């Protein structure tokens, strides 16, 4: 039987935002495909708990705030050569433009856009991202394909990631380093469960009707997309977006 193109054996992959939600599930899923995982997030205890769930050995916990420029610069020197990165760190806050203040805008933009771009830039400049590596940014259908009232700062940060990933794909194509994004619809993460506390059950039920496949997605749905983009199965794909939204954007 030929070797599966989705195999991640012998690959070292950095996951930001790996302590919870989609990032946690991506770490679990890619470890099950043979990858060695570098788990990065602020909470060391949560990262250690995630590490204990991973198949295989050689996984690394990297506790740091990716918005801290000094900490990131120091961490880059300690990170081993990478075959892939998934930037899953991000925050979501409901703030209509009328009440959105600069501090909120700055926090969301720094976490969702500036921090992952800066970390990637430093890793590239230090030659820590190997030729033929794959870099994946988690964006969103919100801001790239749709718009939702109250999420202007979030949508703007995700749209910016979508745009710069295309430029990176062009600039590093000669080294066969691929840059792609995954744009999920609503996914049932801890962030989702906190958010729905602010709205009625009827509103959630009505919103689910917008999804042709009938429900919100699971973290595994995004993790499977990440496996594809990290693996040799997608070796001729760069500068594009894989939409994982249950059909939301086709309506």
Backbone torsions as a table, in degrees:
resi	resn	phi	psi	omega
1	UNK	NA	130.2	180.0
2	UNK	-66.1	153.2	179.9
3	UNK	-68.1	139.4	-179.0
4	UNK	-66.8	135.3	177.2
5	UNK	-70.6	-9.7	179.3
6	UNK	-90.7	3.0	-179.2
7	UNK	-65.0	133.0	177.5
8	UNK	-114.5	18.7	178.9
9	UNK	-57.0	138.9	177.1
10	UNK	70.0	7.6	178.0
11	UNK	-96.8	139.5	175.6
12	UNK	-108.2	122.7	-171.4
13	UNK	-129.5	130.1	177.8
14	UNK	-92.9	131.0	176.6
15	UNK	-120.5	117.9	172.9
16	UNK	-90.2	151.8	-176.1
17	UNK	68.3	33.7	-171.8
18	UNK	-85.2	-0.9	-174.6
19	UNK	-83.1	-14.0	-177.2
20	UNK	-161.6	172.2	172.2
21	UNK	58.7	-139.6	-177.4
22	UNK	-63.6	-40.2	179.9
23	UNK	-60.0	-42.0	178.1
24	UNK	-60.9	-47.3	-178.5
25	UNK	-66.5	-37.2	177.1
26	UNK	-62.0	-42.3	178.2
27	UNK	-59.5	-46.2	179.8
28	UNK	-62.4	-44.6	-175.4
29	UNK	-69.4	-42.3	-177.5
30	UNK	-74.5	-28.3	174.6
31	UNK	-65.4	-35.7	179.2
32	UNK	-68.3	-17.7	177.4
33	UNK	-95.2	5.9	173.6
34	UNK	104.9	-0.9	-176.9
35	UNK	-77.7	150.9	166.5
36	UNK	-91.0	130.6	-169.7
37	UNK	-113.7	134.3	169.4
38	UNK	-102.5	112.5	-176.6
39	UNK	-91.7	117.5	-177.9
40	UNK	-122.1	131.3	175.3
41	UNK	-176.1	178.8	-177.0
42	UNK	-77.0	-40.1	-169.9
43	UNK	-88.7	105.7	-177.0
44	UNK	-64.6	-37.4	-179.0
45	UNK	-64.5	-44.7	179.1
46	UNK	-64.9	-39.4	179.1
47	UNK	-63.2	-41.1	178.4
48	UNK	-63.0	-38.6	178.1
49	UNK	-65.0	-38.9	177.7
50	UNK	-66.6	-42.8	-179.7
51	UNK	-55.4	-37.4	-179.3
52	UNK	-67.3	-16.7	180.0
53	UNK	-90.1	-8.0	-172.5
54	UNK	-85.4	139.0	170.8
55	UNK	-71.0	156.4	175.1
56	UNK	81.3	-169.1	-176.6
57	UNK	-139.3	174.3	177.5
58	UNK	84.6	7.7	-179.9
59	UNK	-74.1	150.0	-174.2
60	UNK	-123.7	136.4	173.5
61	UNK	-98.2	127.0	-179.5
62	UNK	-125.7	96.3	-177.0
63	UNK	-87.7	111.9	177.7
64	UNK	-164.0	159.8	175.5
65	UNK	-92.3	113.9	-175.0
66	UNK	-70.3	-8.3	175.0
67	UNK	-89.6	-5.1	179.7
68	UNK	-88.6	103.8	-174.1
69	UNK	-60.7	-40.4	-178.7
70	UNK	-67.0	-45.5	179.9
71	UNK	-63.7	-39.5	180.0
72	UNK	-65.5	-44.7	-179.7
73	UNK	-59.9	-38.7	179.0
74	UNK	-71.5	-37.4	-177.6
75	UNK	-68.8	-35.2	-178.0
76	UNK	-56.6	-38.5	-179.4
77	UNK	-65.8	-24.4	-177.5
78	UNK	-92.1	-14.7	-177.1
79	UNK	-76.4	131.0	179.3
80	UNK	-72.7	169.0	177.2
81	UNK	-55.5	136.9	-172.7
82	UNK	-111.1	143.5	172.8
83	UNK	-100.8	-9.9	-179.8
84	UNK	-171.0	157.0	175.5
85	UNK	-138.9	139.8	167.8
86	UNK	-124.7	117.7	178.4
87	UNK	-92.7	99.8	-179.4
88	UNK	-107.7	-5.8	-180.0
89	UNK	-66.4	137.5	178.9
90	UNK	-179.0	159.2	176.6
91	UNK	-129.5	152.6	-178.9
92	UNK	-132.5	122.3	179.5
93	UNK	-134.0	135.1	177.9
94	UNK	-81.7	116.4	-178.9
95	UNK	-156.1	96.6	176.0
96	UNK	-55.3	149.9	-176.2
97	UNK	-51.5	-37.5	-177.2
98	UNK	-59.8	-33.9	-177.7
99	UNK	-111.3	0.8	178.4
100	UNK	-68.6	120.3	179.0
101	UNK	-101.7	170.4	-173.6
102	UNK	-64.0	-37.8	-179.7
103	UNK	-62.5	-41.0	177.2
104	UNK	-64.9	-44.9	179.8
105	UNK	-61.0	-43.2	-179.7
106	UNK	-65.2	-44.2	-178.6
107	UNK	-62.5	-45.8	-179.1
108	UNK	-66.6	-42.9	-179.2
109	UNK	-66.9	-41.6	179.4
110	UNK	-63.2	-45.3	-176.3
111	UNK	-72.3	-46.1	-172.4
112	UNK	-84.0	-26.9	-174.0
113	UNK	-122.4	-61.0	-173.3
114	UNK	-61.6	-44.1	-176.3
115	UNK	-63.8	-51.0	178.9
116	UNK	-64.8	-35.0	178.7
117	UNK	-68.0	-43.1	-179.6
118	UNK	-64.7	-43.4	179.0
119	UNK	-61.8	-43.4	178.5
120	UNK	-63.2	-41.7	179.3
121	UNK	-59.9	-46.4	-179.6
122	UNK	-64.7	-41.5	178.8
123	UNK	-64.6	-38.3	177.1
124	UNK	-65.6	-45.5	-177.9
125	UNK	-66.6	-28.0	178.0
126	UNK	-89.5	6.0	179.8
127	UNK	59.3	33.7	179.2
128	UNK	-88.7	-12.8	177.0
129	UNK	-101.3	115.4	-172.0
130	UNK	-76.5	158.8	174.8
131	UNK	-57.7	143.9	-179.1
132	UNK	71.0	13.4	176.2
133	UNK	-75.2	167.4	178.7
134	UNK	-128.2	128.1	178.4
135	UNK	-114.6	128.8	-176.9
136	UNK	-123.6	125.2	174.0
137	UNK	-103.8	132.8	172.3
138	UNK	-85.8	117.4	176.7
139	UNK	-107.0	-128.8	179.8
140	UNK	-171.4	153.9	170.8
141	UNK	-67.2	-25.9	178.6
142	UNK	-73.4	113.8	-179.6
143	UNK	103.3	-29.1	178.9
144	UNK	-97.3	-42.0	-178.1
145	UNK	-122.8	-23.6	-179.5
146	UNK	-134.2	173.9	174.8
147	UNK	-137.1	139.9	-180.0
148	UNK	-129.3	131.0	178.3
149	UNK	-57.6	136.8	175.7
150	UNK	93.5	-6.6	-177.7
151	UNK	-120.5	36.6	-176.9
152	UNK	-61.9	-46.5	-178.6
153	UNK	-65.5	-42.3	178.8
154	UNK	-63.3	-48.1	-179.3
155	UNK	-61.1	-40.4	179.2
156	UNK	-63.1	-41.3	-179.5
157	UNK	-66.6	-38.5	-179.5
158	UNK	-72.9	-36.8	176.3
159	UNK	-63.4	-39.6	179.1
160	UNK	-62.9	-41.8	176.7
161	UNK	-60.3	-43.6	179.8
162	UNK	-59.1	-40.6	-177.9
163	UNK	-72.0	-46.8	-175.0
164	UNK	-70.2	-26.9	178.5
165	UNK	-63.3	-32.3	177.8
166	UNK	-67.9	-39.9	177.8
167	UNK	-65.8	-43.7	177.3
168	UNK	-60.1	-39.7	179.5
169	UNK	-60.3	-39.1	178.3
170	UNK	-70.5	-44.7	-173.9
171	UNK	-69.7	-25.5	-176.9
172	UNK	-114.6	13.9	178.5
173	UNK	-63.0	-32.6	-179.0
174	UNK	-64.4	-23.8	177.3
175	UNK	-97.3	5.8	179.6
176	UNK	61.9	23.3	174.0
177	UNK	-86.6	123.9	-175.2
178	UNK	-100.5	141.8	178.3
179	UNK	-127.0	121.5	178.5
180	UNK	-139.3	166.9	176.6
181	UNK	-125.3	153.1	170.7
182	UNK	-113.7	126.3	-179.3
183	UNK	-112.3	94.9	179.9
184	UNK	-81.0	155.6	163.3
185	UNK	-82.6	-153.4	179.9
186	UNK	-70.0	126.6	-179.4
187	UNK	-119.1	140.2	-175.7
188	UNK	-79.8	79.0	177.8
189	UNK	-109.4	-179.5	175.5
190	UNK	-59.0	-38.1	178.7
191	UNK	-61.3	-40.5	178.4
192	UNK	-63.2	-45.5	-177.5
193	UNK	-65.4	-32.1	175.4
194	UNK	-71.3	-39.2	-176.5
195	UNK	-67.7	-40.5	-175.9
196	UNK	-70.9	-12.2	174.6
197	UNK	-66.9	-19.5	-177.0
198	UNK	-90.4	-5.3	-178.6
199	UNK	-128.8	164.9	-177.8
200	UNK	-79.1	157.3	175.9
201	UNK	-59.3	-36.1	-179.7
202	UNK	-65.1	-38.6	179.0
203	UNK	-65.5	-39.8	178.4
204	UNK	-65.0	-45.3	179.6
205	UNK	-60.0	-42.1	179.6
206	UNK	-66.4	-39.1	-179.4
207	UNK	-66.9	-36.4	179.7
208	UNK	-63.4	-24.5	178.9
209	UNK	-66.8	-16.3	178.5
210	UNK	-75.3	-13.9	-177.0
211	UNK	-97.5	112.3	-178.5
212	UNK	-53.8	-32.2	179.5
213	UNK	-82.8	2.5	164.7
214	UNK	90.8	-1.7	-178.0
215	UNK	-162.7	171.9	171.8
216	UNK	-76.3	164.4	-177.4
217	UNK	-85.6	169.0	176.9
218	UNK	-107.5	154.0	177.4
219	UNK	-52.9	-33.2	179.2
220	UNK	-61.4	-30.9	180.0
221	UNK	-63.6	-39.8	178.5
222	UNK	-75.3	-38.6	179.1
223	UNK	-60.7	-39.7	178.7
224	UNK	-65.3	-36.3	175.8
225	UNK	-65.5	-38.8	178.5
226	UNK	-64.7	-40.8	177.3
227	UNK	-56.7	-45.6	178.9
228	UNK	-58.4	-48.0	-176.4
229	UNK	-72.8	-23.4	177.7
230	UNK	-83.8	-19.6	-171.7
231	UNK	-94.6	171.1	177.5
232	UNK	-66.9	-14.6	178.4
233	UNK	-61.9	-22.6	-179.1
234	UNK	-114.6	27.5	-172.7
235	UNK	-62.8	-15.7	180.0
236	UNK	-112.4	26.9	-179.8
237	UNK	-122.8	120.7	176.5
238	UNK	-153.1	151.4	177.4
239	UNK	71.7	25.1	-176.9
240	UNK	-129.0	176.9	-179.4
241	UNK	-124.0	130.1	174.6
242	UNK	-98.3	112.2	-178.2
243	UNK	-87.0	125.6	-179.5
244	UNK	-124.4	85.4	-168.3
245	UNK	-139.4	16.6	177.6
246	UNK	63.0	17.6	178.9
247	UNK	92.0	5.0	-175.5
248	UNK	-52.7	-45.6	-171.3
249	UNK	-84.2	2.8	176.5
250	UNK	-91.2	-8.4	-178.5
251	UNK	-84.2	NA	NA
